[in-house]
Amino acid sequence: MLSYRECRAAGQRSLPHDAPLEFASETIKPLLRHNGVIDRRCWESALFHKVRDEVRAGNLAIDGAKYFGRFEAFFLPDAQWDQVREAFWTRTGFPGDPGLVVEHLKARLSEAFDHFLEGVPDNRQVTFDEKGWRLRKDPAEHLDPARSRSLAELRRWLNARSRTIRLADLLIEVENDLGFSAHFHRPGERHVEPDEVCALLAGILAHGCNLSLLTMERIAPGIPYELLKHVSDWRLLEENQRTALASIVHGISRLDAATHWGDGTASASDG
């Protein structure tokens, strides 16, 4: 049986009668054959969709691709790894022999338990009783009735004055106020079409929420996948993200509320 590549190279307009159909789902198979003959256009469409899905799933790789390359490409070549192997394992403290790793981890865990138990008498953060051990509570968590009423009143005041906003709308408001999308322009580019700015914000939202670009296309049907892929590959570069984030941090520092949260040298951040 000729391969698909050989059929294309030979210029054949039809597929052989024994062309494989196993890759197609049961719902699609009836559409691939008409009057006992395989419809090449339908067969190719089904094949390309299957290849696309397998590439996205990581079952197929594309040589030289940025996001869909081979998994082995993320590792050092064997020759280079052999040169740094011993120094690497010495620096990490792990044994170079895989057969010794389990015993090494057991020993480290046992040492950690011994160290913890030795420090229990002087540990002010842990208490033991008949129910086992638990972390001690912060004395500040115990409020008298007057402070409890004051805290409840503060919560009601905040809830009455806070507004609910969708994450996408919040991102748009920040863009309108700060114009941080300018940091994602190409060098010398002064004007960007509104559709591309929308795609840029959608791409940021997709990556920030761990959504695939295909999922974002379904959530925002007015923004095609091709445009999302373009801004993700050519505009959401690391250096662009750093400068855009700096402009947002600068905008936050100008808010009145920011003056009540320290000098900005530390943050509590997710990730």
C-alpha positions, 0 to 999 in steps of 0.5 A: 500500500502506498503511503499518503506522501507517496500518493501526493508525490505521484499526483494521484487524485484518488486514494487506494481502496485500502487507505487506512480509516482507523484514525477516524472516529466511528461518527466520522467514518461513514462520511469518508466513503461514498458508494464504496470509494473513499472521498479524498477531500473528506479523508484528508480533512479527517486526517489533518484534524487528527494530526492537529489533535495528536500534536496538541495532546503531545503524542506527535512532535514537530521538529523545530517547533517552539511549542510542539517540539520533541520532549527530548529537545528540552534536555541536554544532549548526551555528550554535554550531559556526560561532561556535567553529570558528576558535578550536577549530582554532587551539587544537588546531593543526590546519588548518581545511581538511580537504584540508590535514590529511594534509600536516599530519600528514605534517609532524608525523610527519617532525618527530617522527622528526627530533627522535628521530634528533637525540637518539639520541647522548644517548638512554640508553634506546635502543641501535643495532646491526646488528639495528636499534634496541631499548630498553635493559634495566633493570639490575635485570632481571639477577639473580644466581643467589642472587636468582633462587632467592629470587625463585622461592621467593617466587613459590611462596610467593605461589602457595601462599597465593593463592586463585582467585576469580570476579570476580562472587564478589569483587564480592559479597564487597566488597559484603558487607564495605563495603556500597557499594551504599548509595551507589546508593540513591535519596535517602531510600531506606533499604531495597532488595530483594535482587534489585535489589542483585543486578541492581546488581552485575550491571550494574556487572560488565556495564559494567566488562567492556564487556558489553551488558546483554543479554549479562549477562541471558544470563550471569545468567538469574535477573536480567531485562533490564528490571531491569538496564536500570532500575538502569543508567539510574537508579542507576548515575549518575556521582555515585553511582559516585564516592561508591561508589568513594571508599568502596572506596578508603577500604576498601583504605586500611585493609588492612595490605597497602596500607601497603606501596604508598605513601601513596595519592597515585598509582595504576597503573590500567587505563583 
